[in-house]
Amino acid sequence: MLLPKGTTLEARSSSRSPSTPPSNSSSFLLWLLLLFLLAAVSALAPEPARLGDIVVVLVFSSGFIEDEEQEALQVDFENKYLGGGALSRGCVQEEIRFMINPELIVGMLFMASMEDNEAIEIFGAQRFSQYMGYGSSFHFVGDYLDTKPFDSMGRWRTRIVAIDALDCPARLHYESGCLLREVNKAFCGFFVQSKTSFM
């Protein structure tokens, strides 16, 4: 797999769900699709790595996406409307993210629903809150001091990509049409289109 030199890929599973995939065929297929996606993204990379270059892939099985101190792509799993139920009901991954990074709420005013070939990339959102719980047990526990450094444009070095998934019942999610849509959506989210870097 060829990736741009110096690329770091990071996968972080929320501690709210296990990251170790079950040993069933569906999970194996999803892991295979992820490898395909990484290969597809690398094929479009402007400067592919040479054979001697090292690509670092970090996978964490505990912790929260938003707690990562390293400069990493943080994926916000959304519904097709940015923020989901952040201003009404619901308190799961996307709504929690919008509560602890309230600047993200502004995006809800300007972003229409995402199409199957769209993702939303957000730079520089500052985190303000610490929390505990999930869903009905979610609650504020105090202020959060964001210590991330700034980029060359004076923004916090936070990069969030919002992507949505289909809401398919039972095994329909594993049919080829749904899988192709999900791979395309992930490709849109993980492919670095902007020239902006954290310098």
N, C-alpha and C positions, 0 to 999 in steps of 0.2 A: 504494500500500500504506500503510495507516495503522498506526502503532505508537505506543506511549505516548511522550509527550514526554521527551526525554533518553535514550531507549533506545539502547544500543550493541549491535549484533549483531557477534559475532566468530566467524569460522570459521578454525580453525587446522588445517592438515594436518600430521601428523607427518612429519618428514623421512625416515621409514622408507618412505614411499610418496609418489609425486608428487601434487600437488594440482591440477595442470592437467589437466582432464578430456580424455580422448581425443575426437576429433571423430566418434565413432560415434553412432548413434541411441540406444543404450542410455544412454550418458552424458548425452546431451541430455535424455532423458526424466527421468533422476534430477535434473538441474538444474531442470527444469520442476516436478517434484514438490516440490523445496525451496522454490521461489517460491510454489507453492500453499500449502505449509505455513506459510510466513511470513505470507501473506495471511490464512489461517485463524486463526492466533494473534492477529494484529492485530485481526481482527474481534471477538474476545472481550475485547480489552483494555479495562480500566475507564475509561481516559481517553485516547481516541485523539488523535493529534497533529493539529494544524491544518495546513492546506496550507503555511503559511510555516515550520513547524518543520523542523528538520534531523534526520534519523536517520543516525547514523554506522554504517557497516558496514565492519569491518576484516577483511581476508582475508590470511592469511600463508601463504606457500608453503614456508617452511623453519622449522626449530626444532621444539621439542617442546611439547605442550600444557601440561605441568606447569611449563615454564620461563617462561611468560608472567607478567610482573610486574603487568600491568594487572588490574583487577577484571573478570574475564570468566567467563562460564559455561564450565566445563571439562567436556567430555563424556567419560565413561569407557565405551567400547564393550565390553559384557559379554556373557557368555552369560546364560541366565535365572537362574543362581545367582550372587549377588553375590560377587565375588572370583575366580570361576572356579576355576582350579587353583592359587591362591596358596599354599595349604598342602600341596599335593601335587606336581603336575607342571605344566609349562607356564611359559613366561616370555615372554609377549607383552604387549600394551598393558595389559590389565587387571591381570595378575599383577605387572607392573613397578610399576604405580601403587600397588598394595597393599604392595609391598616398600619403596618410598621414602616412603610415608605409612602407617606400620604401624598407626596408630589406625583405619584403615579395616577392618582385620581383625576388629575387634570387631563390626562390622555383619554379618559372616558368621554370627555366632551368633544374631542376632535377625531377620534378613530371610529369609523363605521365597522360593521361586522367583517370579520376576516373571511376571505374566499378560500377555497381549497388550496390555492397556490400562493398564499400570503402568510407572512409572519410579521410581527411588530418588534423592532429593535429599539431599546431604550437605554440611553447613556446617562450616567451621572445622578441617579436617584439616591438621595441620602436616607439612611435609616434613622428613625427617631425613637423607636419603642422596643422594649423587651416584652416578651409574652410567655405565657404557659398555656398548655392545653390545645385542643383541636375540636372543631365543631362546637357543640354546646358547652364544652368545658373551656373554651378559649377565653382568656382574660389578660388585661394589661398588668404588668408587674413592675414597671418602672421605665425611666428614661434610658436611652441607649446612646452612648457616645461613639459616633462613627469615626473610626481612626484610619479609614482607607485614605491613601494619598490622592492628590489631584493629578489630572492629566495636563497636557500642554495647553488645553483650552480652559483650565480652571474648574473642570467638573470632577466630581468624585469618580474614582476608578471603579465604577459599578456598571456592568453591562448585562442587561436583562433582555432575553428574547421570549416573547409571548407566542405560543403556538397552541392551537386547539386540536382536540381529537374528536373523532366521531363517537356518538353515543349509540353503539350498536348492541342489540340484545344478544345475549348468550354467544353462540359460536359464529354468528354472522360477521363478527369482527375479523375472523380469520379467513374470510372469503377473499379471493384475489382482488376484487374491486376495492374493498375496504383497505386491504393491506397496501395496495398501490397508492391509495389516497394518503394513508398515514406515512408511508415512506416519502412521498412527495412533500408532505407538510413538514416532516422533520428535515428534509433537504433544504427547504426554504428557510427554516429556522437556524440551521447550523452552518449554512454556507455564508462565509463572511463576504458581504457585498460592499460594505463601506470601507473606505481607505483609512478611516479613523483608527488610530492605535493609541494605546496607553503609553505615551512617551513623556 
